Amino acid sequence: FLKNDIFFVINCDILFDIDFRHLKDFHMRSKALSTLALRKDPEQEKFGIIETDTGSRITRFLGKPAGAKNSVLKYMFSGIHVMSPEIFGIIKPEYSNICRDVYPGLVESGSLAGYESGGYWIDIGTPANLFRANKDILHNGNPRWINDLLPLPSSAVRYTGKGSVVPASAKISGTVIVADNCVIGDNCLLRDCMIFPGTKIPSGSEVTNCVRGNDFSARI
């Protein structure tokens, strides 16, 4: 399905804003086998440093090869790749990890490019970051296209989804997101939390600093 044209590979646990047309054009000009969308980030050391030269060729990928002399710019990988179909001539037909088994070789051959992206980006693969992303949406710290897909929040600090019931006796503070079809019992305290769709919260419960469903609760 992918052998006849350039294609994108995107990690499934990120929320981001990027111009795909611009990224594709950049990749085509670079004549690389793969181009990675890179970004500056205060936590880029935690994710792993990727270095490029002034020509946007990646010279160091997650620490390999070490001591690259032409590395001048440091980034983190966003989890967004754009690839040319010729890369299938390098990837082995059995299982492989592209970051471990393929990209180090492309660095050595000069076939891995880096595209600097400065748009909104967050890894939503943890409960804390999932809450943070929803909080960004409520407080407009997000790209416009996300706002276009969502209704306005019920108040400055609360979002209530379709079919959900939040009684007047509930005490709400901080940022509270109640998803669709939830039932919140009387006299509950909700503070800095996210309630998953279809969740029922018993009367008198305190739900604070967590992501909550019917059968789980994760601290944030």
trRosetta pair geometry for C-beta under 8 A, 3 or more apart (Angstrom, degrees):
i j d omega theta_ij theta_ji phi_ij phi_ji
2 5 7.5 -102 -163 57 51 67
2 7 4.9 -57 -145 -9 107 158
2 85 6.2 175 136 -109 74 94
2 88 7.6 143 94 -52 103 129
3 85 4.8 103 -157 -161 39 132
3 88 6.3 -46 -109 16 89 156
4 85 6.3 80 -17 -58 11 163
5 85 6.7 75 40 -37 18 121
6 24 6.1 126 113 -146 145 100
6 27 6.5 133 -151 104 141 136
6 28 7.0 -81 -56 -72 156 91
6 82 6.3 22 175 174 109 98
6 83 6.9 169 -154 85 67 40
6 84 5.7 -36 -101 -99 80 57
6 85 7.4 -110 -78 -25 35 78
7 82 7.4 -178 95 -152 30 62
7 83 5.9 -20 64 60 76 88
7 85 7.4 73 2 -72 103 77
8 20 6.9 -50 -69 -142 150 115
8 80 7.1 -23 -165 -168 106 83
8 81 6.8 148 -160 84 55 58
8 82 5.3 -30 -100 -101 70 73
8 83 7.7 150 -102 16 21 76
9 80 7.8 155 85 -159 55 38
9 81 4.3 -5 59 61 99 110
9 82 7.7 -177 20 -83 70 27
9 83 6.3 28 -5 -5 111 119
10 14 7.4 -119 175 53 92 113
10 79 6.7 65 -165 132 55 87
10 80 5.4 4 -113 -113 81 72
10 81 7.5 -153 -70 30 44 68
11 14 5.2 68 85 -2 106 113
11 79 3.2 -51 9 -179 130 125
11 80 7.3 -89 13 -60 84 51
13 79 7.8 -96 60 -166 72 166
13 123 6.1 33 121 -164 98 74
13 124 5.7 -146 178 65 71 69
13 125 3.7 41 165 -69 145 99
14 78 7.0 115 -170 168 164 77
14 79 5.0 154 -20 69 148 143
14 80 7.7 -108 79 -49 150 90
14 121 6.6 -13 -174 -161 115 82
14 122 6.9 161 -154 83 69 41
14 123 5.6 -40 -99 -103 80 52
14 124 6.6 148 -115 12 23 84
14 125 7.9 -23 -61 -29 58 96
15 120 7.4 -37 122 130 85 106
15 121 7.5 160 87 -148 55 36
15 122 5.3 -6 56 58 95 91
15 124 5.4 56 -12 -26 104 126
15 133 5.3 99 32 -142 150 137
16 78 6.6 83 -113 176 153 122
16 80 6.9 -116 82 -48 165 133
16 117 7.9 33 -177 138 124 143
16 119 6.5 92 178 98 79 110
16 120 6.3 174 -148 97 42 69
16 121 4.5 17 -113 -107 94 74
16 122 7.5 -175 -73 24 65 53
17 119 3.7 -125 87 163 89 130
17 120 4.3 58 11 41 113 93
17 121 7.5 -119 27 -57 66 63
17 142 7.7 145 -40 -177 129 65
17 143 3.7 134 -92 -49 147 147
17 145 7.1 153 -118 32 105 113
18 23 6.2 29 156 -39 116 135
18 37 6.2 -21 -128 -140 154 155
18 78 7.9 119 -66 132 141 160
18 80 6.4 104 12 178 169 176
18 117 5.3 -22 -115 -146 108 140
18 119 5.3 -162 -76 39 54 141
19 22 3.9 39 107 18 119 116
19 23 6.4 158 91 -17 64 85
19 119 7.8 148 -16 -40 73 141
20 23 5.4 -55 -144 39 35 114
20 24 6.2 36 157 -20 68 104
21 24 5.8 -54 -148 36 30 109
21 25 6.4 29 154 -18 64 106
22 25 5.8 -53 -147 37 31 111
22 26 6.3 35 153 -22 64 106
23 26 5.7 -54 -149 35 30 114
23 27 6.4 32 152 -21 63 105
23 35 7.1 175 -180 105 85 130
23 37 6.2 -31 -125 -81 133 109
23 80 7.6 -56 -151 138 161 125
23 82 5.7 154 142 -27 106 145
23 115 5.6 113 -131 132 81 167
23 117 7.5 -2 -86 -79 114 118
24 27 5.6 -54 -150 35 33 113
24 28 6.4 32 154 -19 66 104
24 82 6.0 -156 -96 -157 60 154
25 28 5.8 -54 -148 35 32 110
25 29 6.5 29 154 -16 65 106
26 29 5.9 -59 -151 38 30 109
26 30 6.3 30 153 -24 65 110
26 35 6.5 154 108 -176 98 163
26 56 8.0 -100 -180 158 111 161
26 113 7.6 -168 142 130 95 138
26 115 5.0 102 112 -110 152 123
27 30 5.7 -57 -147 33 30 113
27 32 6.6 -91 -154 53 71 96
27 35 4.0 -133 -103 7 94 142
27 82 4.6 -104 -62 101 158 127
27 84 7.4 179 157 -49 114 89
27 113 6.8 167 -119 66 61 136
27 115 7.3 -54 -60 -50 77 135
28 31 7.6 27 174 -66 35 51
30 35 5.9 116 48 -84 153 121
30 56 6.6 -96 -110 101 120 121
30 113 4.0 1 178 -77 156 166
32 35 5.4 117 70 -65 131 80
32 57 7.6 167 -87 -116 124 76
32 84 7.5 170 100 -3 50 118
32 106 7.6 75 -171 179 99 120
32 111 5.3 134 -152 -179 72 51
32 112 6.0 103 -167 -114 129 12
32 113 3.8 -153 -17 -13 157 106
33 83 6.7 4 153 -152 65 79
33 84 5.4 -104 -144 45 48 105
33 86 5.9 -104 -123 85 96 100
33 87 4.7 125 172 -81 108 89
33 90 7.0 42 176 7 162 142
33 106 5.9 -120 54 -127 120 126
33 111 4.4 27 6 162 104 116
33 112 7.1 -37 55 -76 87 58
34 81 5.7 -21 -167 -167 109 110
34 82 7.2 156 -156 80 58 45
34 83 4.7 -14 -104 -104 84 82
34 84 7.3 -125 -65 17 48 74
34 87 5.9 63 -52 -91 100 142
34 103 7.2 -82 71 -104 144 88
34 106 6.3 0 36 -173 107 170
34 111 7.3 65 25 134 73 85
34 112 5.7 -9 71 -120 92 75
34 113 7.4 -173 98 31 45 73
35 81 7.2 143 76 -161 47 58
35 82 4.9 -10 58 59 98 95
35 83 7.8 -164 23 -74 63 41
35 112 7.7 154 -96 -168 36 51
35 113 4.3 -25 -109 75 85 103
35 114 7.1 175 -160 -83 73 15
35 115 5.3 52 165 -22 115 111
36 50 7.1 -80 96 172 146 167
36 58 6.8 40 32 -58 120 144
36 77 5.5 -48 174 -131 133 97
36 78 7.5 156 169 32 83 81
36 80 7.2 124 -162 81 56 60
36 81 5.7 -28 -101 -104 66 72
36 112 7.0 16 -7 -180 107 96
36 113 7.3 177 21 89 66 51
36 114 5.6 -24 65 -111 90 67
36 115 6.9 -174 87 24 38 80
37 77 7.8 95 77 -162 57 59
37 78 4.5 -48 101 43 98 131
37 79 7.9 -36 64 57 103 42
37 80 3.9 1 29 75 128 112
37 81 7.6 -128 5 -72 82 27
37 82 7.8 77 -38 -10 91 95
37 115 5.2 -39 -105 74 56 103
37 117 4.6 12 -172 -11 103 136
38 50 5.9 -125 -117 81 125 129
38 52 7.3 -163 25 -26 168 129
38 75 3.6 49 172 138 120 154
38 76 6.8 149 -158 71 77 33
38 77 6.2 -49 -105 -101 73 44
38 78 6.5 -165 -106 -15 18 95
38 114 4.6 9 -9 -169 136 106
38 115 6.5 151 19 67 80 43
38 116 5.6 -42 76 -99 92 51
38 117 6.7 145 65 18 37 82
39 44 7.9 -160 93 -91 70 116
39 75 6.1 121 54 -164 22 104
39 76 6.0 -35 67 62 75 83
39 78 5.3 77 -4 -69 113 108
39 116 7.0 115 -96 -158 43 62
39 117 5.3 -53 -76 72 95 79
39 118 6.7 144 -132 -94 94 39
39 121 5.9 -168 -7 26 174 157
40 44 7.0 -73 -159 -43 40 141
40 75 6.2 -79 -72 -119 51 74
40 76 7.7 106 -130 16 15 86
40 116 7.7 20 -22 -152 87 105
40 118 7.4 5 31 -107 96 84
41 44 4.4 128 64 -56 89 88
41 47 7.1 35 74 15 141 136
41 75 7.9 72 9 -166 86 60
41 76 4.9 -44 32 24 121 133
41 121 7.8 -83 -85 82 124 124
43 46 4.6 -27 174 26 92 121
43 47 6.5 85 121 -15 86 97
43 76 7.5 13 93 -54 64 162
44 47 5.6 -59 -147 44 43 106
44 48 7.8 -76 172 65 66 30
44 49 6.2 77 139 -96 102 66
44 74 7.0 136 117 142 146 97
44 75 6.5 -128 -145 172 146 30
44 76 3.5 -144 -131 -45 91 112
45 48 8.0 51 -175 -69 26 15
45 49 6.5 -1 -108 -53 52 97
47 76 4.3 63 76 -154 133 126
47 77 6.7 -152 146 43 120 73
48 62 4.2 -1 172 -121 134 85
48 63 6.9 -86 -156 -16 97 94
48 76 6.8 111 66 -134 57 82
48 77 6.9 -11 78 14 104 105
49 60 7.1 2 115 112 94 117
49 62 7.3 140 61 -110 47 33
49 63 7.1 89 57 -58 88 67
49 74 5.4 -31 -158 -159 109 106
49 75 7.5 117 -159 62 59 35
49 76 7.1 -64 -107 -85 38 65
50 58 6.1 -38 179 -141 105 114
50 60 6.7 175 -154 92 42 71
50 61 5.7 13 -124 -121 92 51
50 62 6.6 -10 -77 -45 81 56
50 74 7.4 137 73 -158 42 54
50 75 5.1 -38 70 73 93 85
50 76 6.6 120 17 -124 98 20
50 77 5.5 86 -21 -51 143 87
50 114 6.6 163 134 -105 122 137
51 58 7.1 114 80 -158 46 65
51 59 5.4 -55 103 65 96 89
51 60 3.9 29 39 43 110 108
51 68 6.3 173 85 64 132 131
51 71 3.4 23 146 -154 137 124
51 72 7.5 126 -176 30 101 29
51 73 6.6 147 -156 76 64 48
51 74 5.4 -27 -97 -98 80 65
51 75 7.5 156 -90 21 30 74
52 55 8.0 -136 167 68 97 49
52 56 5.6 -6 179 -141 138 34
52 57 6.3 149 -155 74 83 34
52 58 5.3 -53 -95 -97 80 48
52 59 6.2 126 -133 6 25 87
52 71 6.9 94 49 -136 13 71
52 72 7.3 -52 92 52 57 72
52 73 4.9 -22 59 63 88 104
52 75 6.9 18 -4 7 107 118
52 114 4.3 -115 -77 43 136 140
53 56 7.4 -65 70 3 65 16
53 57 5.3 0 36 56 105 88
53 59 5.3 81 -37 -34 91 130
53 70 4.3 -8 -97 144 122 108
53 71 6.5 -86 -72 -96 66 33
53 72 5.9 70 -136 13 46 100
53 73 7.7 152 -114 19 5 92
54 72 5.9 8 -51 46 78 144
54 73 7.7 117 -84 -15 49 113
56 113 5.4 31 132 -163 96 93
56 114 5.4 -145 -171 62 74 72
56 115 7.1 42 -166 -82 127 46
56 116 7.9 -111 -120 -16 105 89
57 110 5.5 -20 -156 -152 141 79
57 112 7.1 93 -165 77 69 58
57 113 6.0 -57 -106 -106 48 64
57 114 7.4 85 173 11 7 89
58 61 5.7 54 151 -69 128 94
58 106 7.9 42 64 110 117 98
58 107 5.6 -78 106 -110 96 91
58 112 4.4 -51 45 110 120 103
58 113 6.5 170 -12 -133 89 10
58 114 4.8 110 -68 -38 91 107
59 68 4.1 156 147 159 104 150
59 70 5.2 -157 -111 78 160 91
59 71 4.4 -150 81 -74 126 84
59 107 6.7 112 -146 -166 20 101
60 63 7.0 14 174 -105 101 9
60 64 7.1 148 -160 71 66 22
60 65 6.6 -99 -113 60 72 50
60 66 7.4 66 -132 -106 114 27
60 68 4.5 -146 -58 13 99 135
60 71 5.0 -4 -3 -86 117 147
60 107 7.1 88 -93 -159 16 143
61 64 5.7 -36 69 68 78 76
61 99 7.6 -160 158 -162 119 76
61 103 5.2 -150 166 136 164 116
61 104 6.0 -145 64 -88 126 58
61 107 5.0 -136 -7 -61 117 141
61 112 6.8 -7 -67 113 134 159
62 77 7.7 -34 -59 -10 98 130
62 99 6.7 50 2 175 151 110
63 66 6.4 -4 176 -81 69 84
64 104 4.9 -26 118 -115 127 114
64 107 7.1 143 113 50 76 155
65 68 5.9 112 80 -64 87 94
65 104 7.2 104 -48 -158 72 95
65 107 6.6 -178 -1 114 85 130
65 108 6.7 79 -25 -80 126 90
68 71 4.4 83 91 -26 110 111
71 74 7.5 59 164 -74 109 75
73 116 8.0 -60 151 -76 146 124
75 114 6.5 152 39 -175 148 138
75 116 6.9 -140 -97 -108 144 82
78 117 6.1 -20 -35 55 158 131
78 121 5.7 -85 -139 -140 109 149
79 123 7.7 118 -17 -98 146 93
80 117 7.5 21 55 0 138 161
81 98 8.0 -23 -71 122 169 151
82 115 7.9 24 23 2 118 144
83 87 4.9 -54 -174 5 117 149
84 87 6.0 127 71 -22 65 92
85 88 6.1 -23 177 5 64 111
86 89 5.6 -30 -178 13 64 117
86 90 7.9 51 136 -8 70 98
87 90 5.7 -60 -166 38 54 108
87 91 6.1 45 143 -18 82 107
87 102 7.4 56 -173 -176 105 139
88 91 5.6 -51 -129 41 42 106
90 102 6.0 105 124 -141 115 101
90 105 7.0 -173 -169 93 129 136
90 106 7.5 81 152 -67 169 96
91 96 6.1 -166 -159 56 82 141
91 98 7.0 -29 -107 -103 115 91
91 102 5.8 -15 -91 -93 78 136
92 96 5.2 116 47 -43 98 135
92 101 7.3 -67 13 150 111 139
96 100 7.8 -151 176 71 76 90
96 101 4.2 -105 -170 69 107 153
96 102 6.5 92 137 -38 131 100
97 100 4.0 31 91 32 118 110
97 101 5.3 117 60 -1 64 101
98 101 6.7 -64 -108 55 19 84
98 102 4.5 -34 -151 35 62 126
98 103 6.2 71 150 -28 72 96
99 102 7.6 2 -34 48 12 84
99 103 5.5 -14 -136 18 38 133
100 103 7.8 46 -4 36 13 95
100 104 7.4 -3 -173 -10 30 115
101 104 7.9 -78 -167 27 6 101
102 105 6.3 -74 -169 39 35 108
102 106 6.5 26 149 -17 73 111
103 106 5.3 -55 -144 37 42 112
103 107 6.4 50 155 -27 70 97
103 112 5.8 77 -153 -102 82 151
104 107 5.6 -48 -153 27 34 115
104 108 6.8 32 152 -16 64 103
105 108 5.7 -54 -153 35 36 111
105 109 6.4 18 155 -5 68 109
106 109 5.9 -63 -142 48 34 101
106 110 8.0 -97 169 64 58 16
106 111 4.3 -95 -155 76 85 94
106 112 3.9 98 122 -44 114 104
107 110 7.8 32 180 -70 28 29
107 112 5.2 -37 -73 35 58 133
117 121 7.4 95 112 -49 115 134
119 143 6.6 14 -174 -72 111 124
120 136 7.7 143 -154 159 128 147
120 141 7.7 139 -120 143 122 68
120 142 5.7 77 -137 -141 166 53
120 143 5.0 -134 17 -32 133 92
122 129 5.9 179 167 -174 106 107
122 132 6.6 -151 -162 101 148 111
122 133 5.1 -177 90 -86 146 99
122 136 7.3 176 -23 1 154 155
123 126 7.3 47 117 7 97 91
123 129 5.6 -15 90 164 68 166
124 129 5.2 -153 -117 119 40 103
124 130 4.8 84 -169 -90 91 67
124 133 5.0 -22 -97 -18 114 151
125 129 6.8 17 43 63 48 135
126 129 4.7 80 57 15 89 102
126 130 6.8 -150 89 -10 42 87
127 130 5.6 -55 -145 34 30 114
127 131 6.5 30 157 -16 64 104
127 210 7.6 -18 161 -162 138 56
127 211 4.3 -142 -157 16 107 134
127 218 3.9 -160 -73 112 164 131
127 219 7.3 110 93 74 142 33
127 220 5.3 -121 125 -83 98 90
128 131 5.9 -57 -155 37 29 109
128 132 6.3 31 149 -21 64 108
128 220 4.3 147 -101 -149 66 79
129 132 5.1 -48 -142 36 39 117
129 133 6.3 45 156 -24 67 98
130 133 5.9 -49 -151 30 30 111
130 134 6.8 25 152 -11 61 105
130 194 7.0 -126 118 59 98 164
130 211 6.3 36 81 -92 122 152
131 134 5.9 -60 -152 40 34 108
131 135 6.1 36 150 -22 68 107
131 175 8.0 126 175 100 96 121
131 177 7.6 -174 -137 23 72 127
131 192 7.8 61 176 172 138 76
131 193 7.7 -71 -125 -149 129 26
131 194 5.0 -152 -107 -15 86 128
131 211 5.8 -136 -59 -68 107 102
131 220 4.7 20 16 -142 153 160
132 135 5.4 -54 -146 37 32 115
132 136 6.4 39 152 -24 65 100
133 136 5.6 -48 -152 30 32 114
133 137 6.7 35 149 -21 62 101
133 142 7.9 77 -167 -92 68 126
134 137 5.4 -48 -152 31 38 115
134 138 6.6 37 151 -18 66 101
134 159 7.7 -127 174 38 106 143
134 175 8.0 150 108 152 92 123
134 177 4.9 -32 152 -51 140 165
134 194 5.8 102 54 -104 157 133
135 138 5.7 -52 -150 35 35 111
135 139 6.2 2 161 8 68 112
135 141 7.8 7 114 37 73 123
135 175 4.8 48 -117 151 100 165
135 177 7.8 -116 -68 -34 59 122
136 139 6.3 -76 -141 55 26 89
136 140 7.9 -94 171 74 57 15
136 141 3.8 -90 -149 74 84 102
136 142 4.8 110 136 -52 103 100
137 140 7.9 33 -176 -70 24 27
137 141 7.8 -68 -41 53 23 70
137 142 5.2 4 -93 -4 55 155
137 146 5.8 -110 -118 145 98 130
137 147 7.6 172 -158 -79 77 63
137 150 6.4 69 177 10 122 170
138 153 5.1 63 -141 -71 89 143
138 157 7.5 65 156 -142 141 29
138 159 5.8 -127 -98 -36 113 120
138 175 6.2 155 66 -148 154 112
138 177 7.1 -134 -51 -79 131 103
139 175 7.6 -65 -35 -105 113 131
140 147 7.0 24 -118 -80 78 129
142 146 4.6 -47 138 53 129 145
142 147 6.9 151 86 -41 105 85
143 146 5.6 103 69 -1 73 98
143 147 7.9 -141 108 1 45 88
144 147 5.5 -57 -158 36 46 113
144 148 6.4 49 147 -26 74 103
145 148 5.4 -48 -150 29 38 118
145 149 6.9 33 154 -18 64 105
146 149 6.0 -63 -158 35 35 107
146 150 6.5 7 156 -2 69 117
147 150 6.2 -77 -143 46 31 97
153 156 7.2 99 99 -111 133 11
153 157 7.9 159 155 47 143 10
153 158 6.5 142 176 83 107 41
153 159 4.5 -80 -127 -84 86 85
154 158 5.1 -44 66 100 107 93
154 159 6.0 149 6 -122 89 32
154 160 4.8 29 -33 15 146 98
155 158 4.7 32 46 40 100 95
157 172 7.2 160 100 141 112 106
157 173 7.4 -16 131 -166 153 30
157 174 6.3 162 -175 120 129 21
157 175 5.4 -119 -164 -95 80 48
157 176 6.5 56 137 17 86 81
158 172 5.6 17 -81 161 135 148
158 175 7.7 178 -78 -155 44 41
158 176 4.8 -5 -113 66 83 98
158 177 7.7 178 -155 -80 49 36
158 178 7.4 10 -173 5 93 100
159 176 7.5 -168 32 99 60 59
159 177 4.9 3 56 -123 107 71
159 178 6.8 -169 95 36 60 63
160 164 5.2 -144 -175 77 89 126
160 166 5.6 -108 -112 -2 133 131
160 178 4.9 3 -117 65 63 114
161 164 5.0 85 64 -15 75 127
161 178 6.0 -132 10 111 86 68
161 179 4.5 20 -16 177 151 33
161 180 3.7 -105 143 -67 132 50
161 181 7.1 -50 104 4 119 51
161 182 6.8 87 50 7 110 102
161 197 7.0 -70 92 -103 166 82
162 180 4.8 -1 56 -123 77 101
162 181 7.3 1 95 -40 70 69
163 180 5.5 48 47 -172 105 80
163 181 4.3 1 102 -81 125 64
164 178 5.1 151 167 135 160 115
164 179 7.2 144 -66 93 138 34
164 180 6.3 -142 -41 -149 100 26
164 181 6.2 -61 -72 -11 70 8
164 182 4.2 15 -126 48 108 80
164 183 7.2 -154 -152 -67 63 37
164 184 7.4 45 174 -10 99 96
165 182 7.3 -142 36 98 59 59
165 183 5.1 12 51 -123 108 67
165 184 6.4 -153 98 32 66 72
166 170 5.4 -76 -178 29 86 152
166 172 7.7 27 178 -57 135 135
166 178 6.1 168 -64 19 124 172
166 182 7.9 30 -62 95 84 105
166 184 4.7 28 -114 39 64 135
167 170 5.4 123 66 -20 71 94
167 184 6.5 -141 11 94 78 93
167 185 7.5 -29 10 154 128 23
167 186 5.3 -32 68 -100 160 64
169 186 4.8 23 70 -159 142 79
169 187 4.9 -41 143 -61 120 57
169 188 7.9 94 105 19 86 61
170 184 5.5 19 -86 133 146 133
170 186 7.5 -127 -59 -147 70 31
170 187 7.2 -129 -89 -72 44 6
170 188 4.9 -10 -123 59 91 86
170 189 7.7 172 -166 -84 68 23
170 190 6.1 15 175 4 114 111
171 187 7.8 17 -8 -159 95 46
171 188 7.3 -151 32 98 71 45
171 189 4.8 -16 68 -112 109 69
171 190 7.1 168 86 28 55 65
172 176 5.2 -93 -156 11 107 155
172 190 4.9 -9 -109 69 75 102
172 191 7.4 166 -157 -78 41 56
173 176 7.7 88 59 -34 25 117
173 190 7.7 160 28 91 56 59
173 191 4.7 -2 67 -112 89 95
173 192 7.7 -30 102 -23 73 76
174 191 4.8 81 22 -168 124 70
174 192 3.7 -49 135 -53 153 80
174 193 7.9 85 89 -3 124 64
175 192 5.7 50 50 -114 73 61
176 190 4.7 70 -127 137 141 117
176 191 7.1 -62 -72 -107 107 16
176 192 7.2 -74 -71 -56 66 15
176 193 5.8 13 -123 54 76 75
176 194 7.8 175 -160 -82 43 41
176 195 7.9 19 -178 -6 86 101
177 193 7.5 -137 39 106 68 50
177 194 4.4 1 62 -119 109 79
177 195 6.8 -165 99 27 61 67
178 182 5.1 -126 -178 57 97 146
178 184 6.7 -60 -124 -43 144 125
178 190 7.7 -21 -63 -155 108 162
178 195 4.7 5 -122 50 63 123
179 182 6.1 103 66 -32 64 120
179 194 7.5 51 -33 177 99 82
179 195 5.9 -144 15 95 81 70
179 196 5.7 -13 26 -166 141 25
179 197 4.2 -84 121 -67 128 64
179 198 7.9 -32 95 4 111 53
179 199 7.5 81 51 12 102 104
180 197 4.8 6 59 -125 81 103
180 198 7.5 9 96 -40 74 63
181 197 5.7 46 51 -171 98 82
181 198 4.9 4 102 -81 113 59
182 195 5.2 72 -127 128 160 128
182 196 7.9 138 -85 85 118 37
182 197 6.9 -123 -53 -142 89 32
182 198 6.7 -38 -82 8 60 5
182 199 4.9 0 -124 58 101 76
182 200 7.2 -179 -162 -78 63 39
182 201 7.3 28 176 -6 106 98
183 199 7.8 -147 37 102 60 48
183 200 4.7 1 60 -118 103 80
183 201 7.1 -163 97 29 58 66
184 188 5.4 -115 179 38 98 148
184 190 7.1 -40 -140 -48 141 134
184 195 7.5 -84 -77 -91 103 174
184 201 4.9 3 -125 52 61 119
185 188 5.5 109 69 -45 75 115
185 200 7.7 65 -42 174 93 77
185 201 5.6 -127 8 103 87 72
185 202 5.0 0 -11 166 154 26
185 203 3.2 -123 157 -67 127 54
185 204 6.7 -43 109 9 128 55
185 205 6.5 93 48 9 119 100
186 203 4.5 8 50 -130 75 111
186 204 7.4 13 88 -40 70 64
187 203 5.9 51 48 -174 92 86
187 204 5.2 9 95 -82 109 58
188 201 5.6 57 -117 127 158 126
188 202 8.0 139 -87 90 113 42
188 203 6.7 -119 -53 -143 87 36
188 204 6.6 -33 -85 15 59 7
188 205 5.0 0 -126 59 101 76
188 206 7.3 178 -165 -81 68 32
188 207 6.7 12 175 7 114 101
189 205 7.5 -134 37 107 68 49
189 206 4.5 -2 60 -118 111 76
189 207 7.0 174 90 31 61 58
189 208 6.8 -12 119 -54 103 104
190 193 5.7 -113 -165 45 81 122
190 195 7.7 -50 -132 -38 128 121
190 207 5.2 -2 -112 67 68 103
190 208 7.6 172 -157 -77 28 60
191 206 8.0 -12 17 -170 103 84
191 207 7.5 162 29 92 59 58
191 208 4.3 7 62 -117 101 91
191 209 7.0 -12 101 -31 90 67
192 208 6.4 46 55 -162 87 66
192 209 5.2 19 94 -80 114 58
192 220 7.4 -142 144 77 99 119
193 207 4.9 144 159 137 178 97
193 208 6.2 -111 -50 -119 119 19
193 209 6.7 -51 -75 -9 84 12
193 210 5.4 5 -123 59 102 61
193 211 7.1 171 -164 -86 71 31
193 212 6.2 10 179 0 121 111
193 220 7.7 159 -113 26 55 128
194 210 7.9 -124 38 112 67 46
194 211 4.8 -11 64 -118 103 77
194 212 7.2 166 84 24 51 69
194 220 7.9 70 13 -30 103 154
195 199 5.0 -136 180 60 95 139
195 201 6.9 -68 -125 -43 136 124
195 207 7.0 35 -77 151 102 160
195 212 5.4 -23 -110 70 64 99
195 213 7.8 136 -165 -86 54 42
196 199 5.2 100 66 -37 71 123
196 211 7.1 63 -45 172 97 88
196 212 6.7 -144 4 94 86 46
196 213 4.0 -9 39 -93 136 90
196 214 7.7 -95 73 -9 112 69
198 214 6.8 -45 114 -34 90 122
199 212 6.3 113 -167 119 161 88
199 213 5.3 -133 -89 -147 119 42
199 214 5.2 -158 -121 -54 70 70
200 214 6.5 41 29 -107 77 97
201 205 5.1 -126 176 53 94 144
201 207 6.2 -63 -133 -36 139 138
201 212 7.4 53 -90 126 109 143
202 205 5.1 107 67 -41 74 116
207 210 6.4 -107 -172 57 75 109
207 212 5.4 -63 -148 -20 123 159
207 217 7.9 -132 -134 -129 89 122
209 219 6.2 13 127 -153 95 76
209 220 5.7 -149 178 58 65 79
210 217 5.2 13 167 -176 144 91
210 218 6.1 151 -161 75 86 39
210 219 5.3 -51 -100 -102 88 39
210 220 5.8 165 -108 3 27 89
211 217 7.4 164 82 -154 49 47
211 218 4.8 -9 55 59 97 97
211 220 6.0 91 -23 -47 86 118
212 216 7.4 -177 -149 96 41 60
212 217 4.9 3 -111 -111 79 84
212 218 7.9 -162 -72 26 43 61
213 216 4.9 25 50 49 105 86
213 217 7.5 -156 32 -69 60 51
